[in-house]
Amino acid sequence: MADVNIQVMDSGPYLVQGGVDVKDADGNSYPDGGDTVALCRCGNSSNKPLCDGTHATAGFEASERAS
């Protein structure tokens, strides 16, 4: 299995790198995003659970940092 890396972007999506398969509640896979998938955190994406960049105009702010 390839290494998977999840990076929390400042006031943006979770970037998941490593060839993961994102599935819906019924087990259906979302279209293959390649090696990197951006998961929405703002809740405003029209392509949920994938990020479509709406966070930039929606005023989404997050301040998570590893302790």
N, C-alpha and C positions, 0 to 999 in steps of 0.2 A: 504494500500500500504506500502510495506517495505521501510525503509530508504535507500536512494541511496547516496553513497559517491564516489566522483571522486578525485583521487590523481594524481598529476602531478609528474612523476618520473624524477629525474635528468637525462637529456639527454636520456630519454627512453619514454615509452608509457604513455598514460593516463590509469590508473587502475580504472575501474568502478566496484564498489561493490554494491550489493543489488539486484541481480536477474533481470537485465534489459534485454530487448529483442532488439537486434541490427538487423535492417532491411535494405535491399538495396533500391534503388530508385523505384523499382517496388513493394515494400512492402513484399518481401520474407524475412523470418527470416534466419539469419545465424545459424549454428549449436549451440545448447545450450552449453555455456561455463561454466555453473554452476553459482555460486554466484559471480564470478569475471571474468571480461572481460578486456583484455589489447588491447587498440586501438592504432594503429601505428601513430606516429608523424613524423618519418623520411622520409616516402615516399618510402622506399626501401623494405618493406615487400613483400614477394611473396604470402602472404595470406591476403592482404588488404581487409577490413579495420582493420583486426586483426594483432597484432604484432607477428612476428616470431623470434624476437631477433636480426634481421639484424642490428639494430642501433649500436650494440656493435662493429661490424666490419666495419661499413660504415663511422665511424668518426662523427656521428651525435652529435652535441652539442647544448644544449638549456640552458637558464639561467633564466627561468621564476620564479618569486617569488611574493607572495602576498604582496601588499603594505600596 
